[in-house]
């Protein structure tokens, strides 16, 4: 089957706007957690989130006017704005000048999001109660597939265009499905990834109500996201977007593209157990990872690092660790693991794409990010948790995990490109 490579990365996250800014802040151990500023959190149990930095005189800040036409900004929710900015960086990074017909017919876009335009839906609902008016752009600026729609229009992508919605696995599914389309000869180029912006009163209160968010570190926000630490009490809500450019190897070589890495594996499973809790034995996570390695035709011993799902929830982290121990039980050496959510918080439907980008940057730079706030790590048989400082490591294969409500599990393998 066709080999699939990555040629472009775009990032808008709580660590800043742009892949270079993100990498520098990631590897230096910066936390994106702060007291919520998008609304007054005084009367909320959870007062902490990882917001995309915005505003003047903030290094790496996101400014919508730099990426989007002024007339469009008020029409669309923030998740679409983040996707457009990350998409522009990815497109520029890939050094594609333009996509014209008939190449456009085999160029597509799949963008994942868990909740789409939640803040816009919330605000419109409140406004409607008072004046009974709804903007003509309410629907088109809020529905999940419009991130892919706007990007397809902007870049003349006339192949497959849709969105994947699978909670916190949404953008990992988007990348995996884009990989499959190219692998099976149905596309030559795909713009893919995810975007999310749900830091709003109803978003925070909703996840607090189902006991998912951290509420113990409101006075010390940077300590709130603590994946795999014994004192974890829930995740910190994050926001942002990450977009990748995927191409068939033949297409990338033909246009003399700079190849960042290769995608070699995509595995999925379902727990079929509970709508929020993972299956206690970790069998679903294990099968997703195992399916992914089989797809990549590699052994567990050939994986150098796992960018874990690791959200900082009491149950989820423990079960992921159990699954990793099982998968690597025959390994001579322990497997290096960290969760970059300790720095970005949990970007829900965009998390998988952001962590995919961080995995690729780790491959390129030969450094593995470390887990913040890991003072008392979970017991494990085969995991070497990276803590205190980044790890210099000659990396060939990275496994990235994404698991979501409803029991959906996705794993991806990114491999150092070898011609």
DOMI-23990 format. One line per field, with one value per residue (C-alpha): residue number from 1; residue in one letter; chain; x, y, z. Coordinates in Angstrom, 3 decimals. Last residue first. Example, Ala and Ser with C-alpha at 12.3 -4.5 7.8 and 13.67 -1.06 7.14 Angstrom:
// residues 2
nr (2, 1) .
rest (s, a) .
kette (A, A) .
east (13.670, 12.300) .
north (-1.060, -4.500) .
up (7.140, 7.800) .
// end
This chain:
// residues 419
nr (419, 418, 417, 416, 415, 414, 413, 412, 411, 410, 409, 408, 407, 406, 405, 404, 403, 402, 401, 400, 399, 398, 397, 396, 395, 394, 393, 392, 391, 390, 389, 388, 387, 386, 385, 384, 383, 382, 381, 380, 379, 378, 377, 376, 375, 374, 373, 372, 371, 370, 369, 368, 367, 366, 365, 364, 363, 362, 361, 360, 359, 358, 357, 356, 355, 354, 353, 352, 351, 350, 349, 348, 347, 346, 345, 344, 343, 342, 341, 340, 339, 338, 337, 336, 335, 334, 333, 332, 331, 330, 329, 328, 327, 326, 325, 324, 323, 322, 321, 320, 319, 318, 317, 316, 315, 314, 313, 312, 311, 310, 309, 308, 307, 306, 305, 304, 303, 302, 301, 300, 299, 298, 297, 296, 295, 294, 293, 292, 291, 290, 289, 288, 287, 286, 285, 284, 283, 282, 281, 280, 279, 278, 277, 276, 275, 274, 273, 272, 271, 270, 269, 268, 267, 266, 265, 264, 263, 262, 261, 260, 259, 258, 257, 256, 255, 254, 253, 252, 251, 250, 249, 248, 247, 246, 245, 244, 243, 242, 241, 240, 239, 238, 237, 236, 235, 234, 233, 232, 231, 230, 229, 228, 227, 226, 225, 224, 223, 222, 221, 220, 219, 218, 217, 216, 215, 214, 213, 212, 211, 210, 209, 208, 207, 206, 205, 204, 203, 202, 201, 200, 199, 198, 197, 196, 195, 194, 193, 192, 191, 190, 189, 188, 187, 186, 185, 184, 183, 182, 181, 180, 179, 178, 177, 176, 175, 174, 173, 172, 171, 170, 169, 168, 167, 166, 165, 164, 163, 162, 161, 160, 159, 158, 157, 156, 155, 154, 153, 152, 151, 150, 149, 148, 147, 146, 145, 144, 143, 142, 141, 140, 139, 138, 137, 136, 135, 134, 133, 132, 131, 130, 129, 128, 127, 126, 125, 124, 123, 122, 121, 120, 119, 118, 117, 116, 115, 114, 113, 112, 111, 110, 109, 108, 107, 106, 105, 104, 103, 102, 101, 100, 99, 98, 97, 96, 95, 94, 93, 92, 91, 90, 89, 88, 87, 86, 85, 84, 83, 82, 81, 80, 79, 78, 77, 76, 75, 74, 73, 72, 71, 70, 69, 68, 67, 66, 65, 64, 63, 62, 61, 60, 59, 58, 57, 56, 55, 54, 53, 52, 51, 50, 49, 48, 47, 46, 45, 44, 43, 42, 41, 40, 39, 38, 37, 36, 35, 34, 33, 32, 31, 30, 29, 28, 27, 26, 25, 24, 23, 22, 21, 20, 19, 18, 17, 16, 15, 14, 13, 12, 11, 10, 9, 8, 7, 6, 5, 4, 3, 2, 1) .
rest (x, x, x, x, x, x, x, x, x, x, x, x, x, x, x, x, x, x, x, x, x, x, x, x, x, x, x, x, x, x, x, x, x, x, x, x, x, x, x, x, x, x, x, x, x, x, x, x, x, x, x, x, x, x, x, x, x, x, x, x, x, x, x, x, x, x, x, x, x, x, x, x, x, x, x, x, x, x, x, x, x, x, x, x, x, x, x, x, x, x, x, x, x, x, x, x, x, x, x, x, x, x, x, x, x, x, x, x, x, x, x, x, x, x, x, x, x, x, x, x, x, x, x, x, x, x, x, x, x, x, x, x, x, x, x, x, x, x, x, x, x, x, x, x, x, x, x, x, x, x, x, x, x, x, x, x, x, x, x, x, x, x, x, x, x, x, x, x, x, x, x, x, x, x, x, x, x, x, x, x, x, x, x, x, x, x, x, x, x, x, x, x, x, x, x, x, x, x, x, x, x, x, x, x, x, x, x, x, x, x, x, x, x, x, x, x, x, x, x, x, x, x, x, x, x, x, x, x, x, x, x, x, x, x, x, x, x, x, x, x, x, x, x, x, x, x, x, x, x, x, x, x, x, x, x, x, x, x, x, x, x, x, x, x, x, x, x, x, x, x, x, x, x, x, x, x, x, x, x, x, x, x, x, x, x, x, x, x, x, x, x, x, x, x, x, x, x, x, x, x, x, x, x, x, x, x, x, x, x, x, x, x, x, x, x, x, x, x, x, x, x, x, x, x, x, x, x, x, x, x, x, x, x, x, x, x, x, x, x, x, x, x, x, x, x, x, x, x, x, x, x, x, x, x, x, x, x, x, x, x, x, x, x, x, x, x, x, x, x, x, x, x, x, x, x, x, x, x, x, x, x, x, x, x, x, x, x, x, x, x, x, x, x, x, x, x, x, x, x, x, x, x, x, x, x, x, x, x, x, x, x, x, x, x, x, x, x, x, x) .
kette (A, A, A, A, A, A, A, A, A, A, A, A, A, A, A, A, A, A, A, A, A, A, A, A, A, A, A, A, A, A, A, A, A, A, A, A, A, A, A, A, A, A, A, A, A, A, A, A, A, A, A, A, A, A, A, A, A, A, A, A, A, A, A, A, A, A, A, A, A, A, A, A, A, A, A, A, A, A, A, A, A, A, A, A, A, A, A, A, A, A, A, A, A, A, A, A, A, A, A, A, A, A, A, A, A, A, A, A, A, A, A, A, A, A, A, A, A, A, A, A, A, A, A, A, A, A, A, A, A, A, A, A, A, A, A, A, A, A, A, A, A, A, A, A, A, A, A, A, A, A, A, A, A, A, A, A, A, A, A, A, A, A, A, A, A, A, A, A, A, A, A, A, A, A, A, A, A, A, A, A, A, A, A, A, A, A, A, A, A, A, A, A, A, A, A, A, A, A, A, A, A, A, A, A, A, A, A, A, A, A, A, A, A, A, A, A, A, A, A, A, A, A, A, A, A, A, A, A, A, A, A, A, A, A, A, A, A, A, A, A, A, A, A, A, A, A, A, A, A, A, A, A, A, A, A, A, A, A, A, A, A, A, A, A, A, A, A, A, A, A, A, A, A, A, A, A, A, A, A, A, A, A, A, A, A, A, A, A, A, A, A, A, A, A, A, A, A, A, A, A, A, A, A, A, A, A, A, A, A, A, A, A, A, A, A, A, A, A, A, A, A, A, A, A, A, A, A, A, A, A, A, A, A, A, A, A, A, A, A, A, A, A, A, A, A, A, A, A, A, A, A, A, A, A, A, A, A, A, A, A, A, A, A, A, A, A, A, A, A, A, A, A, A, A, A, A, A, A, A, A, A, A, A, A, A, A, A, A, A, A, A, A, A, A, A, A, A, A, A, A, A, A, A, A, A, A, A, A, A, A, A, A, A, A, A, A, A, A, A) .
east (13.969, 13.867, 11.407, 11.354, 8.154, 4.853, 2.543, -1.093, -3.428, -7.177, -9.703, -13.456, -15.129, -18.088, -15.949, -12.569, -9.095, -6.108, -2.676, 0.495, 3.166, 6.575, 9.042, 12.646, 13.915, 17.539, 16.894, 17.699, 15.173, 13.496, 13.757, 12.125, 10.124, 9.974, 7.979, 9.786, 6.956, 7.338, 6.031, 4.123, 3.317, 1.750, 4.149, 4.636, 5.983, 4.890, 3.851, 5.111, 5.722, 8.722, 9.060, 11.272, 14.159, 15.613, 14.542, 12.696, 11.150, 10.102, 8.543, 6.547, 5.335, 4.407, 2.366, 0.590, -0.050, -1.768, -3.756, -4.885, -5.873, -8.119, -11.308, -10.696, -7.862, -6.792, -4.307, -1.412, 1.496, 0.591, -1.355, 2.071, 1.806, 4.993, 6.212, 9.550, 9.180, 11.115, 13.762, 13.697, 10.216, 7.964, 5.371, 5.269, 1.623, 0.535, 2.383, 0.907, -2.613, -2.123, -0.733, -3.775, -6.006, -4.340, -4.410, -8.115, -9.340, -7.917, -8.105, -4.857, -5.472, -2.780, -3.429, 0.202, 2.915, 4.625, 8.328, 10.883, 8.579, 10.579, 10.238, 6.457, 7.007, 6.503, 4.306, 2.762, -0.752, 0.263, 1.574, -1.724, -3.785, -1.716, -2.225, -5.978, -6.149, -4.349, -6.573, -9.650, -8.218, -7.419, -8.638, -11.073, -12.961, -12.719, -15.295, -17.375, -20.124, -19.384, -18.250, -18.105, -14.348, -14.043, -10.989, -8.722, -5.274, -3.340, 0.294, 3.046, 2.769, 6.051, 8.111, 8.982, 9.344, 10.538, 8.682, 10.369, 7.066, 7.323, 8.745, 5.647, 3.251, 5.114, 5.233, 1.489, 0.740, -0.366, -0.476, -1.101, -3.362, -3.337, -5.916, -6.603, -8.272, -7.526, -9.646, -7.620, -8.105, -9.111, -7.928, -4.251, -2.439, -0.945, 0.672, 0.099, -0.998, -0.720, -2.721, -3.512, 0.028, 0.193, -3.138, -1.964, -4.889, -7.496, -5.558, -8.117, -10.870, -9.541, -12.183, -13.952, -16.522, -19.535, -20.735, -17.288, -17.402, -20.712, -19.698, -16.604, -18.420, -21.491, -19.425, -17.129, -13.757, -15.021, -12.688, -11.601, -9.731, -8.496, -6.142, -6.148, -5.205, -5.005, -2.962, -2.870, -6.351, -8.270, -5.161, -5.624, -2.824, -4.065, -7.564, -6.196, -3.897, -6.800, -8.824, -6.028, -5.537, -9.249, -9.482, -6.689, -8.655, -11.811, -10.292, -11.357, -15.025, -15.485, -16.585, -14.791, -15.295, -15.781, -14.177, -13.089, -11.613, -12.196, -9.576, -9.418, -7.260, -9.624, -12.771, -11.459, -10.252, -13.660, -15.477, -13.098, -13.714, -17.344, -17.786, -18.421, -21.412, -20.980, -20.353, -22.620, -25.486, -25.320, -24.367, -27.878, -27.669, -30.568, -33.097, -35.696, -34.547, -34.110, -34.301, -32.411, -29.433, -28.975, -29.279, -26.905, -24.325, -24.449, -24.422, -21.509, -19.605, -20.235, -19.040, -17.523, -18.010, -15.593, -13.743, -11.979, -10.860, -10.790, -9.700, -9.129, -6.854, -7.498, -9.886, -7.586, -4.886, -7.310, -7.611, -5.264, -3.691, -1.435, 2.157, 2.628, 5.629, 4.543, 5.127, 2.866, 0.003, 0.634, 0.777, -2.432, -4.171, -3.192, -4.715, -7.849, -8.314, -8.029, -10.634, -12.941, -12.693, -13.328, -16.819, -17.508, -19.392, -17.736, -14.306, -15.397, -15.550, -12.108, -10.460, -8.678, -5.084, -3.521, -6.935, -7.444, -4.558, -3.062, -0.222, 3.288, 4.822, 2.167, 2.468, -1.077, -3.716, -4.375, -2.785, -4.745, -6.407, -5.365, -8.049, -8.510, -11.460, -13.229, -15.825, -17.440, -18.789, -15.710, -15.112, -15.681, -15.486, -12.770, -10.070, -9.872, -6.999, -3.956, -2.579, -0.325, 2.635, 6.185, 8.517, 11.343, 10.632, 7.025, 7.738, 10.336, 8.189, 5.080, 6.877, 8.353, 4.999, 3.091, 0.730, 1.297, 1.666, -2.107, -2.347, -2.366, -0.226, 0.409, 2.521, 3.415, 4.987, 3.771, 4.225, 2.019, 3.337, 0.964, 0.000) .
north (6.976, 6.710, 8.967, 8.694, 6.898, 8.100, 5.415, 6.192, 4.856, 5.314, 4.259, 4.875, 3.938, 6.306, 9.113, 9.202, 7.700, 9.084, 7.452, 8.413, 5.794, 7.061, 5.162, 6.070, 8.204, 8.806, 10.158, 13.273, 13.283, 16.479, 17.424, 16.735, 13.706, 11.059, 8.107, 4.831, 2.343, -1.451, -2.605, 0.468, 2.208, 5.609, 8.514, 10.645, 14.036, 14.102, 17.733, 18.140, 15.096, 15.474, 16.077, 13.712, 15.118, 13.902, 17.086, 15.661, 12.726, 14.964, 17.406, 14.507, 13.482, 17.086, 17.203, 13.959, 15.360, 18.397, 16.169, 13.813, 16.656, 18.509, 16.673, 17.329, 19.870, 18.469, 20.650, 22.053, 21.421, 18.238, 17.365, 16.613, 13.160, 11.170, 7.640, 5.936, 2.133, -0.024, -2.321, -6.069, -5.849, -8.859, -6.970, -4.071, -4.391, -5.368, -2.542, -0.102, -1.347, -1.041, 2.486, 3.416, 2.067, 4.155, 7.300, 6.948, 6.296, 9.231, 11.740, 13.480, 13.284, 10.733, 10.046, 9.033, 10.234, 6.864, 6.588, 4.324, 1.736, -1.082, -3.363, -3.319, -5.076, -3.482, -4.197, -0.698, -2.162, -4.710, -1.909, -0.051, -3.125, -3.629, -0.022, -0.192, -3.636, -2.466, 0.593, -1.604, -4.224, -1.676, -4.111, -1.559, -0.703, 3.064, 5.240, 7.832, 6.074, 2.635, -0.795, -1.246, -0.644, 0.173, -0.328, 1.433, 1.173, 3.323, 2.655, 3.838, 7.602, 8.873, 11.842, 15.449, 15.161, 18.353, 18.452, 17.960, 18.200, 14.654, 13.423, 14.546, 13.030, 9.698, 9.573, 10.077, 13.261, 14.391, 18.056, 18.396, 20.721, 21.386, 23.388, 25.167, 24.730, 23.221, 22.091, 20.855, 17.176, 15.513, 14.803, 13.905, 13.317, 9.914, 11.438, 9.739, 13.013, 16.117, 19.028, 21.266, 22.316, 25.286, 26.516, 27.004, 28.650, 26.629, 23.453, 21.057, 21.407, 19.243, 18.442, 15.149, 14.960, 14.741, 18.094, 19.621, 18.686, 20.492, 23.452, 24.116, 23.783, 25.669, 28.604, 28.636, 27.083, 24.901, 25.786, 22.743, 22.013, 18.892, 17.399, 16.941, 18.480, 15.550, 14.995, 12.194, 10.800, 7.557, 5.402, 3.064, 4.623, 8.110, 7.446, 5.435, 8.246, 10.678, 8.245, 8.012, 11.764, 12.364, 9.496, 11.144, 14.378, 12.951, 10.780, 13.119, 12.919, 10.822, 13.324, 13.074, 15.860, 15.999, 16.826, 14.127, 15.600, 19.148, 20.909, 24.417, 25.802, 28.316, 26.360, 23.121, 24.978, 26.581, 23.264, 21.306, 23.761, 23.807, 20.124, 20.844, 23.131, 26.565, 29.269, 27.773, 27.463, 30.927, 32.752, 34.075, 35.471, 34.564, 36.965, 36.348, 39.460, 38.182, 34.417, 34.448, 36.136, 33.274, 30.619, 32.571, 32.704, 28.951, 27.979, 30.322, 28.907, 25.310, 25.829, 22.408, 19.778, 16.907, 18.207, 16.402, 17.901, 15.898, 17.719, 16.575, 16.643, 14.210, 16.485, 19.441, 17.953, 18.469, 21.396, 23.676, 23.485, 26.419, 27.171, 24.134, 24.812, 22.285, 24.911, 27.353, 24.840, 23.878, 27.532, 28.342, 25.303, 26.264, 29.716, 28.381, 25.702, 28.249, 30.445, 27.463, 26.565, 30.211, 30.346, 31.888, 34.819, 37.584, 36.828, 36.535, 40.224, 40.810, 38.220, 35.563, 34.858, 38.008, 39.328, 36.247, 37.225, 34.289, 35.123, 33.756, 36.432, 38.497, 42.241, 42.486, 39.931, 36.220, 33.192, 29.999, 29.078, 26.230, 26.248, 26.859, 28.069, 24.763, 24.883, 27.861, 30.936, 33.091, 31.837, 35.232, 34.587, 34.133, 34.739, 31.319, 31.149, 29.837, 26.611, 26.791, 25.257, 25.725, 22.742, 24.054, 21.340, 22.418, 26.146, 25.783, 23.294, 25.442, 28.598, 26.735, 25.163, 28.445, 30.162, 29.678, 27.110, 27.124, 25.845, 26.969, 24.622, 24.009, 21.183, 20.335, 17.533, 14.348, 11.093, 8.236, 5.125, 3.649, 0.000) .
up (2.064, 5.852, 7.650, 11.424, 12.340, 13.789, 15.152, 15.965, 18.662, 18.991, 21.654, 21.937, 25.226, 24.959, 26.310, 24.601, 24.291, 22.393, 22.388, 20.470, 19.728, 18.638, 16.438, 15.537, 18.406, 19.371, 22.846, 24.820, 27.652, 28.725, 32.411, 35.795, 34.644, 31.930, 33.283, 32.662, 32.349, 32.533, 35.922, 37.046, 40.322, 39.786, 40.172, 43.267, 42.238, 38.607, 38.382, 34.800, 32.585, 30.298, 26.601, 24.572, 22.558, 19.263, 17.470, 14.468, 16.290, 19.186, 16.704, 15.264, 18.719, 19.521, 16.321, 17.200, 20.679, 19.191, 16.840, 19.605, 21.925, 19.465, 20.470, 24.174, 24.479, 27.854, 29.675, 27.687, 30.069, 31.990, 28.849, 27.384, 28.928, 29.361, 28.679, 28.023, 27.808, 30.276, 28.851, 28.220, 26.768, 27.309, 29.378, 26.905, 25.928, 29.443, 31.168, 28.639, 29.375, 33.142, 32.706, 30.606, 33.385, 36.087, 33.986, 33.225, 36.763, 38.713, 35.830, 34.903, 31.125, 30.320, 26.607, 26.530, 24.175, 24.133, 23.401, 21.698, 20.107, 18.493, 21.532, 21.040, 17.700, 14.292, 11.293, 11.420, 11.271, 13.880, 16.082, 15.752, 16.528, 19.690, 20.754, 20.169, 21.797, 24.936, 25.275, 25.068, 27.446, 30.139, 32.823, 34.271, 31.039, 30.697, 32.492, 30.651, 28.647, 30.071, 28.790, 25.024, 25.392, 21.705, 19.526, 17.053, 15.492, 13.034, 12.094, 9.755, 9.572, 8.125, 9.236, 8.427, 4.648, 2.954, -0.346, -3.726, -5.630, -6.943, -3.633, -1.714, -4.255, -4.272, -0.479, -0.349, 1.484, 4.932, 5.947, 9.670, 11.656, 15.394, 17.262, 20.533, 23.883, 27.289, 30.220, 33.181, 34.005, 37.231, 40.772, 40.448, 43.754, 42.832, 39.741, 36.374, 34.758, 36.938, 35.553, 38.532, 39.505, 37.124, 38.483, 42.092, 43.885, 41.995, 42.684, 44.130, 41.492, 38.664, 36.073, 35.264, 38.059, 35.717, 37.057, 36.563, 32.877, 32.481, 34.625, 32.539, 29.203, 30.410, 31.620, 28.578, 27.854, 25.005, 22.135, 20.115, 16.888, 15.171, 12.624, 8.867, 5.537, 3.144, -0.018, -2.585, -2.046, -2.611, -3.069, -0.107, 1.945, 1.122, 2.410, 5.355, 6.507, 6.370, 8.480, 11.033, 11.217, 11.728, 14.237, 16.244, 15.908, 17.461, 20.219, 23.024, 22.007, 18.875, 16.246, 12.907, 10.424, 6.673, 3.334, 0.880, -2.340, -3.554, -1.442, -2.916, -0.076, 1.506, 0.639, 2.115, 5.213, 5.726, 5.315, 7.537, 10.380, 9.244, 10.068, 13.759, 13.462, 15.053, 12.437, 9.794, 12.276, 13.836, 10.645, 9.991, 13.535, 15.821, 17.279, 19.970, 21.910, 25.467, 25.366, 22.093, 23.749, 26.232, 23.512, 21.283, 24.076, 24.763, 21.087, 20.476, 23.450, 22.236, 18.661, 18.056, 20.756, 20.146, 17.139, 14.308, 10.998, 7.760, 4.593, 1.039, -2.001, -4.849, -6.738, -5.980, -8.215, -11.150, -10.538, -8.591, -5.166, -4.367, -3.368, -1.147, 1.075, 3.727, 6.412, 4.582, 4.566, 8.194, 9.291, 7.421, 8.879, 12.433, 11.910, 10.214, 12.884, 15.703, 14.038, 13.529, 17.229, 18.098, 16.685, 13.310, 11.816, 13.823, 12.329, 8.705, 7.784, 9.313, 7.080, 9.126, 10.082, 11.529, 12.590, 14.793, 17.064, 18.952, 21.333, 20.842, 23.071, 24.800, 24.143, 22.822, 23.630, 23.376, 24.993, 24.203, 27.483, 29.782, 32.459, 36.194, 38.265, 38.845, 41.628, 39.898, 41.700, 41.098, 37.540, 35.859, 32.122, 29.483, 32.120, 33.807, 36.294, 34.470, 33.040, 29.968, 31.778, 30.506, 30.721, 28.532, 25.951, 25.563, 25.461, 22.713, 20.811, 20.966, 19.866, 16.894, 15.989, 15.963, 18.385, 22.081, 24.850, 25.415, 21.845, 18.205, 16.115, 12.413, 10.987, 7.371, 5.321, 6.991, 5.080, 3.907, 2.139, -0.424, 0.000) .
// end
